[in-house]
Amino acid sequence: MTGLSAAFLPAALLATEYEYHPPEFLLSDPAVSVSDMAVSIDWLVALDRPRQEIWVAPASLAVPSAWTPIDLSTLAEDFAQVAVIGETIYLSGSALGSLHRMQLAGGTWSVEPGWSAPAEPAGWDASSRIADLAVGSSGELLALAPDSALILAWDPASVMAWGEAFAAPELAGTSMLESGPGAYFVAGNDAPYVLRLAAGVPAQRIGESLAGFYSINGVRAIAHHRETNQLLVADGIHQSLLLYSASGTFLRTMADSAIVPHPQHAAYGRDGAVYVYDSGRQALIRWQARATDTTPPANIGDAFIAHRTGDVGSEPSGLGHNNESPDIIVRQHPMGLRTADPDDPGGSDPVLAGRENFVYVVLRNRLAENISGGFIGTWWTIGGFPYDFPEEWSNQGLEAAGSYDTPGWSGAFIDTGELGPMEARIHGPIKWTPSLEQAGDCRREHHLLAMYMNRYDTDETPIGDVIPQVPLDNNIATRSVMIARPDCVSERDRYEYNERDEHAAT
């Protein structure tokens, strides 16, 4: 694939995708209050802290009657966190030394007699509390210690004491922990973002006011899916389940307040199944998942958008020719696409603020093979450099009638359909209504970005898939446009291509 990394793609274009069945209500009992929950490949465990009980069921259970309640009150601990690794359940209170272990033997779960909790790390402050348990990517048990700004790790197979897995001042005040490949995800209760922490890089705030993308309002739970490297966020204030890539791009809303009015806990299970406890419904809800077919087609071609005049797609976009794409066209009136020539579509009009304008993009296939359908998306930014994507780009005011609708990206994408060998075709229109503020006092330079996305598109260029800035690669092009208030352009400029378009449309 050329273009942006999978982290930047809409959900429909990710290499690993899931379709979800309608939600199932597994445990709906007003007498049960789930304080924490954990899921392994085989088991689902819910902790009722007020009653000091855990409810255990096979992760594949089909009926609520499969739940088995287990009384913990005889252990004289205030258990607040639970984790499950294989057929072992770990329970912890707020103190590190309160860890207990339960195992399945003869079909019965019971506390392992004589088991000693792992030793505390050297110099451990006994007053430091444990806020959450999680399972690491290598099967180790993780403990979040926000008072000490630490994440601790313990390998049940070979280590007798806790060790420091990660230390960062940003851990202070957090209350939930998830582990991903090379990174940890943490958040505080009702925080407006999730922190991604990794060694050697600054902490990243996921879901915090991304321009043109969906923001988090109040985190209640997080869950990481390792196969897709995606992060599920239960937003209690917005009453929804939000799905993000691990790098922070919003992908879609999985459920809204109609299903989860008060989501409190979330976890991934076998084959991508999602489990959520909602305190408003007093129910544990499961969405079964089915992986979609991602087999690439036999002939995939290589599509590109010219980033300069004479570009034939064999070079990465933007090499000394930023903002000069002849394949991005803006008109004040619709073009006649049936008669327009992709190799000579004509120039662009000044963009009028406060009015509907029309954006067109020429997509070209440089190889003698068909290209299966993909998507063209457009964004804008105010003139300047550099342009960090997606933070400094927006799709506000852009609307593609009949475009592919991916929540969070909708209104800026057009389905291209199949492109024949060596074919060039004009796609559009994408309607664009800039605000009057974008024009300033009279006019202001902006940049338009057009990007073609198809996960099977041939990677013929030397730039890889991890792209910190745009424009790059042969799937991406930008051009400068001038946004003006209608009273700041001449009559001729205002309708420069109107006569040609009216003639072509007939």
C-alpha positions as CSV (number, residue, x, y, z in Angstrom):
1,M,0.0,0.0,0.0
2,T,1.3,3.5,-0.8
3,G,0.1,6.6,1.0
4,L,-0.5,6.9,4.7
5,S,0.0,4.2,7.2
6,A,-3.0,2.0,8.2
7,A,-3.2,4.1,11.4
8,F,-4.5,7.0,9.2
9,L,-7.1,5.1,7.2
10,P,-10.8,4.9,7.7
11,A,-12.1,1.7,9.3
12,A,-13.3,0.3,5.9
13,L,-9.7,0.4,4.5
14,L,-7.9,-1.3,7.4
15,A,-6.0,-4.5,6.6
16,T,-7.8,-6.4,9.3
17,E,-11.5,-5.6,9.7
18,Y,-14.4,-6.9,11.7
19,E,-18.1,-6.9,11.3
20,Y,-20.0,-7.0,14.5
21,H,-23.3,-8.9,15.2
22,P,-26.1,-7.2,17.1
23,P,-25.3,-6.9,20.9
24,E,-26.1,-9.7,23.3
25,F,-27.0,-9.1,26.9
26,L,-25.1,-11.7,29.0
27,L,-25.6,-10.6,32.6
28,S,-28.5,-8.3,33.4
29,D,-29.1,-8.4,37.1
30,P,-30.0,-5.2,39.2
31,A,-28.4,-7.0,42.2
32,V,-25.0,-7.3,40.5
33,S,-22.7,-4.2,40.3
34,V,-19.7,-4.9,38.1
35,S,-16.7,-3.0,39.5
36,D,-14.1,-4.5,37.1
37,M,-14.0,-7.2,34.5
38,A,-11.4,-9.2,32.5
39,V,-11.6,-11.5,29.5
40,S,-9.2,-14.2,28.3
41,I,-9.5,-16.5,25.3
42,D,-11.6,-18.9,27.4
43,W,-13.0,-17.0,30.4
44,L,-15.0,-14.0,31.3
45,V,-14.7,-12.6,34.8
46,A,-16.8,-9.8,36.5
47,L,-15.9,-8.5,39.9
48,D,-18.7,-7.2,42.2
49,R,-16.8,-5.1,44.7
50,P,-19.6,-4.1,47.1
51,R,-20.6,-7.8,47.5
52,Q,-17.0,-9.1,47.2
53,E,-18.0,-11.7,44.6
54,I,-16.8,-12.6,41.2
55,W,-18.9,-14.0,38.4
56,V,-17.2,-16.4,36.0
57,A,-18.4,-17.8,32.7
58,P,-16.9,-19.3,29.6
59,A,-16.2,-16.5,27.1
60,S,-18.3,-18.3,24.5
61,L,-21.4,-18.5,26.8
62,A,-24.7,-18.3,25.1
63,V,-27.1,-17.8,28.0
64,P,-26.8,-15.8,31.3
65,S,-27.4,-19.0,33.3
66,A,-23.9,-20.1,32.6
67,W,-22.5,-17.6,35.1
68,T,-21.0,-19.0,38.3
69,P,-20.9,-16.7,41.4
70,I,-17.9,-17.1,43.8
71,D,-17.9,-15.6,47.2
72,L,-14.6,-13.7,48.2
73,S,-15.7,-12.3,51.5
74,T,-13.9,-15.0,53.5
75,L,-10.6,-13.7,52.2
76,A,-11.0,-10.5,54.2
77,E,-9.7,-8.3,51.4
78,D,-11.3,-5.4,49.5
79,F,-10.7,-6.6,46.0
80,A,-11.0,-3.9,43.4
81,Q,-9.2,-5.2,40.3
82,V,-9.3,-8.4,38.4
83,A,-7.2,-9.9,35.6
84,V,-7.3,-13.4,34.0
85,I,-4.4,-15.2,32.3
86,G,-5.3,-18.5,30.7
87,E,-7.1,-20.4,33.5
88,T,-5.7,-18.3,36.3
89,I,-7.6,-15.3,37.9
90,Y,-5.7,-12.6,39.7
91,L,-7.5,-10.4,42.3
92,S,-6.0,-7.3,43.9
93,G,-7.0,-4.6,46.4
94,S,-5.3,-1.2,46.5
95,A,-2.2,-2.6,48.1
96,L,0.5,-4.4,46.1
97,G,0.7,-7.2,48.6
98,S,-3.0,-7.9,48.5
99,L,-2.7,-10.0,45.2
100,H,-4.5,-13.4,45.3
101,R,-4.6,-16.1,42.7
102,M,-7.4,-18.4,41.8
103,Q,-7.2,-21.5,39.6
104,L,-9.5,-23.9,37.9
105,A,-9.3,-27.4,39.1
106,G,-11.9,-30.2,38.6
107,G,-14.3,-27.7,37.1
108,T,-14.2,-25.5,40.2
109,W,-12.5,-22.1,40.7
110,S,-10.8,-21.7,44.1
111,V,-8.1,-19.7,45.7
112,E,-4.8,-21.4,45.4
113,P,-3.8,-22.5,49.0
114,G,-0.4,-21.4,50.2
115,W,0.4,-19.2,47.3
116,S,2.6,-16.2,48.0
117,A,2.2,-13.0,46.2
118,P,5.3,-11.8,44.3
119,A,7.7,-9.6,46.4
120,E,7.5,-5.8,46.2
121,P,10.2,-4.1,44.1
122,A,13.2,-2.6,45.9
123,G,12.4,0.7,47.5
124,W,8.6,0.3,47.1
125,D,6.5,2.8,49.0
126,A,3.9,0.6,50.9
127,S,1.4,3.5,50.8
128,S,1.4,3.5,47.0
129,R,-1.9,2.1,45.7
130,I,-2.6,-0.2,42.8
131,A,-5.3,1.3,40.5
132,D,-5.6,-1.3,37.8
133,L,-4.3,-4.7,36.6
134,A,-3.7,-5.7,33.0
135,V,-2.1,-8.4,30.9
136,G,1.0,-7.6,28.9
137,S,1.8,-8.7,25.3
138,S,4.1,-11.5,26.6
139,G,1.6,-12.8,29.1
140,E,3.0,-10.9,32.1
141,L,0.8,-9.4,34.8
142,L,0.9,-5.6,34.9
143,A,0.0,-3.3,37.8
144,L,-0.7,0.5,37.5
145,A,0.7,2.4,40.4
146,P,-0.2,6.1,39.8
147,D,1.0,7.4,43.1
148,S,4.6,6.2,42.2
149,A,4.1,7.1,38.5
150,L,5.0,3.5,37.7
151,I,3.8,0.5,35.7
152,L,5.0,-2.7,37.4
153,A,5.4,-6.1,35.7
154,W,5.5,-9.7,37.0
155,D,6.0,-12.8,34.9
156,P,4.1,-15.7,36.6
157,A,6.3,-18.3,34.9
158,S,9.8,-17.2,36.0
159,V,10.0,-14.2,38.2
160,M,9.4,-14.0,42.0
161,A,9.2,-10.2,42.4
162,W,7.6,-7.3,40.7
163,G,9.8,-5.2,38.5
164,E,9.5,-1.7,36.9
165,A,8.1,-1.9,33.4
166,F,7.7,1.8,32.7
167,A,8.1,5.1,34.6
168,A,6.7,8.4,33.6
169,P,5.3,11.5,35.4
170,E,2.2,11.3,33.2
171,L,1.1,8.2,35.0
172,A,0.2,10.2,38.1
173,G,-3.6,10.6,38.4
174,T,-4.4,7.7,36.0
175,S,-6.7,4.9,36.9
176,M,-6.9,2.4,34.0
177,L,-4.2,0.6,32.0
178,E,-4.0,-1.4,28.7
179,S,-0.9,-2.8,27.0
180,G,-0.2,-2.8,23.3
181,P,2.8,-3.6,21.0
182,G,5.7,-1.4,22.3
183,A,3.3,1.0,24.2
184,Y,1.0,1.4,27.2
185,F,-2.3,3.1,27.2
186,V,-3.5,4.9,30.4
187,A,-6.3,7.3,31.3
188,G,-7.8,8.9,34.3
189,N,-11.5,8.6,35.1
190,D,-13.5,11.0,32.9
191,A,-10.3,12.3,31.3
192,P,-10.7,14.0,27.9
193,Y,-8.0,11.8,26.3
194,V,-6.1,8.5,26.5
195,L,-2.3,8.7,27.0
196,R,-0.1,6.5,24.8
197,L,3.2,6.0,26.5
198,A,6.2,4.4,24.8
199,A,10.0,4.4,25.5
200,G,11.9,7.2,23.9
201,V,9.0,9.3,22.5
202,P,6.8,12.0,24.1
203,A,3.5,11.0,25.5
204,Q,0.7,11.2,23.0
205,R,-2.9,12.3,23.8
206,I,-5.4,10.2,21.9
207,G,-8.8,11.7,21.2
208,E,-8.0,15.3,22.3
209,S,-9.5,17.8,19.9
210,L,-8.2,16.5,16.5
211,A,-9.3,18.9,13.8
212,G,-12.1,17.4,11.8
213,F,-12.0,14.2,13.9
214,Y,-13.9,12.9,16.9
215,S,-12.8,13.9,20.4
216,I,-13.1,12.1,23.7
217,N,-15.2,13.8,26.4
218,G,-14.8,11.5,29.4
219,V,-13.0,8.2,29.5
220,R,-14.6,5.4,31.7
221,A,-12.8,2.4,30.2
222,I,-10.3,1.4,27.6
223,A,-9.5,-1.9,25.8
224,H,-6.8,-2.7,23.3
225,H,-7.1,-5.3,20.6
226,R,-3.7,-6.7,19.6
227,E,-4.6,-8.2,16.3
228,T,-5.9,-4.9,14.8
229,N,-3.8,-2.7,17.1
230,Q,-7.0,-0.6,17.8
231,L,-8.1,1.1,21.0
232,L,-11.7,1.0,22.2
233,V,-12.7,3.9,24.5
234,A,-15.9,3.9,26.6
235,D,-16.9,7.6,26.8
236,G,-19.2,8.0,29.7
237,I,-20.0,11.6,29.1
238,H,-20.8,11.3,25.4
239,Q,-22.4,7.9,26.2
240,S,-20.7,6.0,23.4
241,L,-18.0,3.5,22.4
242,L,-15.3,5.0,20.3
243,L,-12.8,3.1,18.2
244,Y,-9.3,4.6,17.5
245,S,-6.2,3.4,15.9
246,A,-3.3,2.9,18.3
247,S,-1.7,6.1,16.8
248,G,-4.8,8.1,17.7
249,T,-6.9,8.4,14.6
250,F,-10.6,8.2,15.2
251,L,-12.1,5.3,13.2
252,R,-15.7,5.0,14.1
253,T,-18.4,5.0,16.7
254,M,-19.2,1.4,17.6
255,A,-22.3,2.1,19.8
256,D,-24.1,5.2,21.1
257,S,-26.4,6.0,24.0
258,A,-29.2,3.9,22.7
259,I,-27.2,0.8,23.6
260,V,-24.7,2.1,26.2
261,P,-26.1,5.0,28.2
262,H,-23.5,4.6,30.9
263,P,-20.5,2.4,29.8
264,Q,-18.2,1.6,32.6
265,H,-15.9,-1.3,31.7
266,A,-14.7,-2.8,28.4
267,A,-12.6,-5.7,27.2
268,Y,-11.7,-7.6,24.0
269,G,-12.1,-11.4,23.9
270,R,-11.6,-14.2,21.4
271,D,-11.8,-13.4,17.7
272,G,-12.3,-9.7,18.3
273,A,-15.5,-10.0,20.4
274,V,-16.2,-6.9,22.5
275,Y,-17.5,-7.0,26.1
276,V,-18.9,-3.9,27.8
277,Y,-20.5,-3.4,31.2
278,D,-23.1,-0.6,31.3
279,S,-24.1,0.6,34.7
280,G,-27.3,2.3,33.4
281,R,-28.6,-0.9,31.9
282,Q,-26.9,-2.9,34.7
283,A,-26.0,-5.4,32.0
284,L,-22.9,-6.9,30.5
285,I,-23.1,-6.7,26.7
286,R,-21.2,-8.6,24.1
287,W,-20.7,-7.9,20.4
288,Q,-19.6,-11.1,18.5
289,A,-17.2,-10.3,15.7
290,R,-16.6,-11.8,12.3
291,A,-13.4,-11.1,10.3
292,T,-14.0,-9.8,6.8
293,D,-12.3,-11.1,3.7
294,T,-9.2,-9.1,2.9
295,T,-7.8,-11.2,0.1
296,P,-6.2,-8.9,-2.4
297,P,-7.4,-9.0,-6.0
298,A,-5.2,-10.5,-8.7
299,N,-4.6,-7.3,-10.6
300,I,-4.1,-4.2,-8.6
301,G,-2.4,-1.6,-10.8
302,D,-0.9,1.6,-9.3
303,A,-3.0,4.6,-8.9
304,F,-1.6,8.1,-8.4
305,I,-2.6,11.8,-8.3
306,A,-0.1,14.0,-10.2
307,H,1.6,16.4,-7.8
308,R,3.1,18.6,-10.6
309,T,2.7,19.0,-14.3
310,G,4.4,16.1,-16.1
311,D,4.2,13.8,-13.1
312,V,3.7,10.2,-14.4
313,G,3.5,8.6,-11.0
314,S,6.9,7.1,-10.8
315,E,8.2,9.5,-8.1
316,P,7.0,10.3,-4.6
317,S,4.7,13.3,-4.4
318,G,6.0,16.6,-3.2
319,L,9.7,16.5,-4.3
320,G,10.2,20.2,-4.6
321,H,6.7,20.7,-6.1
322,N,4.5,21.2,-3.1
323,N,1.0,22.7,-3.7
324,E,1.2,22.6,-7.5
325,S,-1.0,19.6,-8.4
326,P,-2.9,20.0,-11.8
327,D,-5.1,17.1,-10.8
328,I,-6.9,19.1,-8.0
329,I,-9.5,21.4,-9.6
330,V,-11.8,23.8,-7.8
331,R,-14.8,25.4,-9.6
332,Q,-17.6,27.7,-8.5
333,H,-20.0,25.7,-10.7
334,P,-20.2,22.0,-11.5
335,M,-18.1,20.6,-14.3
336,G,-19.5,18.5,-17.2
337,L,-17.7,15.3,-16.4
338,R,-18.9,13.4,-19.5
339,T,-17.0,15.7,-21.8
340,A,-14.2,17.0,-19.6
341,D,-10.6,15.9,-20.5
342,P,-8.6,14.5,-17.5
343,D,-5.4,15.7,-19.3
344,D,-6.8,19.2,-19.9
345,P,-9.5,19.9,-17.4
346,G,-8.8,23.6,-17.3
347,G,-7.8,25.7,-14.3
348,S,-9.5,26.6,-11.1
349,D,-11.7,29.4,-10.0
350,P,-11.0,31.5,-6.9
351,V,-12.8,29.8,-4.0
352,L,-15.7,31.9,-2.7
353,A,-16.2,31.9,1.1
354,G,-19.7,31.4,2.4
355,R,-20.8,29.7,-0.8
356,E,-20.8,26.2,-2.3
357,N,-17.7,25.4,-4.5
358,F,-16.9,22.2,-6.2
359,V,-13.7,20.2,-5.9
360,Y,-12.6,17.6,-8.5
361,V,-9.7,15.2,-8.4
362,V,-8.0,13.4,-11.4
363,L,-7.0,9.8,-10.5
364,R,-4.6,8.0,-12.9
365,N,-3.5,4.4,-13.3
366,R,0.1,4.2,-14.5
367,L,0.2,0.4,-15.1
368,A,-1.5,-1.9,-17.6
369,E,-3.6,-3.6,-15.0
370,N,-7.0,-2.8,-13.5
371,I,-7.4,-1.2,-10.1
372,S,-10.1,-2.3,-7.8
373,G,-12.2,0.4,-6.2
374,G,-10.7,2.7,-3.7
375,F,-11.5,6.1,-2.1
376,I,-10.4,9.7,-2.7
377,G,-10.4,12.0,0.4
378,T,-9.8,15.7,0.6
379,W,-8.7,18.0,3.4
380,W,-7.7,21.7,3.7
381,T,-5.3,23.7,5.8
382,I,-4.4,27.4,6.1
383,G,-1.2,28.2,4.1
384,G,2.0,27.5,5.9
385,F,4.6,24.8,6.4
386,P,5.0,22.1,7.7
387,Y,1.6,20.3,7.5
388,D,1.3,17.6,10.2
389,F,-1.4,15.2,9.3
390,P,-4.0,14.8,10.5
391,E,-3.7,17.4,13.3
392,E,-3.3,20.5,11.0
393,W,-5.8,19.4,8.3
394,S,-9.6,19.6,8.4
395,N,-12.5,18.3,6.3
396,Q,-14.9,20.9,7.8
397,G,-17.1,22.3,5.1
398,L,-16.3,19.5,2.6
399,E,-19.1,17.2,1.6
400,A,-19.1,14.4,-1.0
401,A,-22.6,13.6,-2.1
402,G,-23.0,9.9,-2.4
403,S,-19.5,9.3,-0.9
404,Y,-18.6,6.3,1.2
405,D,-19.8,7.1,4.7
406,T,-17.3,6.3,7.4
407,P,-18.1,8.0,10.7
408,G,-15.5,10.5,11.6
409,W,-14.4,10.8,8.0
410,S,-17.7,11.1,6.2
411,G,-18.4,14.0,3.9
412,A,-14.9,14.1,2.4
413,F,-14.6,10.7,0.6
414,I,-15.6,9.5,-2.9
415,D,-15.8,5.9,-4.0
416,T,-13.6,5.8,-7.2
417,G,-14.8,2.5,-8.6
418,E,-12.6,0.4,-10.9
419,L,-9.9,2.1,-12.9
420,G,-8.8,0.5,-16.2
421,P,-5.3,0.1,-17.5
422,M,-3.5,3.5,-18.0
423,E,-6.9,5.2,-17.5
424,A,-7.2,8.7,-16.1
425,R,-10.6,9.8,-14.8
426,I,-12.0,13.0,-13.1
427,H,-13.8,12.3,-9.8
428,G,-16.2,14.6,-8.1
429,P,-17.6,16.8,-7.1
430,I,-16.8,17.2,-3.5
431,K,-18.7,20.2,-2.3
432,W,-16.8,22.8,-0.3
433,T,-18.3,25.7,1.6
434,P,-15.5,27.5,3.4
435,S,-16.5,29.9,6.2
436,L,-16.2,33.6,5.8
437,E,-13.7,33.6,8.6
438,Q,-11.4,31.4,6.4
439,A,-11.1,34.3,3.9
440,G,-10.0,36.8,6.6
441,D,-10.6,40.5,5.8
442,C,-10.6,39.8,2.0
443,R,-8.7,36.7,0.9
444,R,-6.3,34.1,2.3
445,E,-4.2,31.3,0.9
446,H,-5.2,27.7,1.8
447,H,-3.9,24.3,0.7
448,L,-6.1,21.4,-0.5
449,L,-4.9,17.8,0.0
450,A,-6.2,15.0,-2.1
451,M,-5.4,11.4,-1.1
452,Y,-6.2,8.1,-2.9
453,M,-6.5,5.1,-0.5
454,N,-6.7,1.4,-1.4
455,R,-5.0,-1.1,0.8
456,Y,-4.0,-3.2,-2.3
457,D,-2.4,-0.4,-4.3
458,T,1.1,-1.3,-5.4
459,D,3.9,0.3,-3.5
460,E,6.3,1.5,-6.2
461,T,7.8,4.4,-4.4
462,P,10.8,4.4,-2.0
463,I,8.9,6.0,0.9
464,G,7.5,3.6,3.4
465,D,4.1,3.5,5.1
466,V,4.9,5.5,8.2
467,I,4.6,9.1,7.2
468,P,5.0,12.0,9.7
469,Q,4.2,14.8,7.2
470,V,2.5,15.3,3.9
471,P,2.6,15.6,0.9
472,L,4.4,12.3,0.3
473,D,4.1,9.2,-2.0
474,N,2.4,9.1,-5.4
475,N,-1.1,8.8,-3.9
476,I,-1.1,12.2,-2.4
477,A,-1.1,15.7,-3.9
478,T,-1.7,19.2,-2.7
479,R,-2.3,22.6,-4.4
480,S,-2.6,26.2,-3.3
481,V,-6.0,27.9,-3.5
482,M,-7.1,31.3,-2.6
483,I,-10.3,31.7,-0.5
484,A,-11.9,35.1,-1.0
485,R,-15.0,36.9,0.2
486,P,-17.4,37.4,-2.7
487,D,-17.0,41.2,-2.6
488,C,-13.2,40.9,-3.0
489,V,-13.1,39.3,-6.5
490,S,-13.8,40.7,-9.8
491,E,-16.9,39.7,-11.9
492,R,-14.6,37.9,-14.4
493,D,-12.7,36.0,-11.7
494,R,-15.9,35.1,-9.9
495,Y,-17.2,33.2,-13.0
496,E,-14.1,32.5,-14.9
497,Y,-15.1,28.9,-15.9
498,N,-18.8,29.3,-15.8
499,E,-19.3,29.6,-19.6
500,R,-17.1,26.6,-20.4
501,D,-18.9,24.5,-17.7
502,E,-22.3,25.4,-18.9
503,H,-21.4,24.5,-22.4
504,A,-19.8,21.2,-21.3
505,A,-22.8,20.2,-19.3
506,T,-25.0,20.4,-22.3
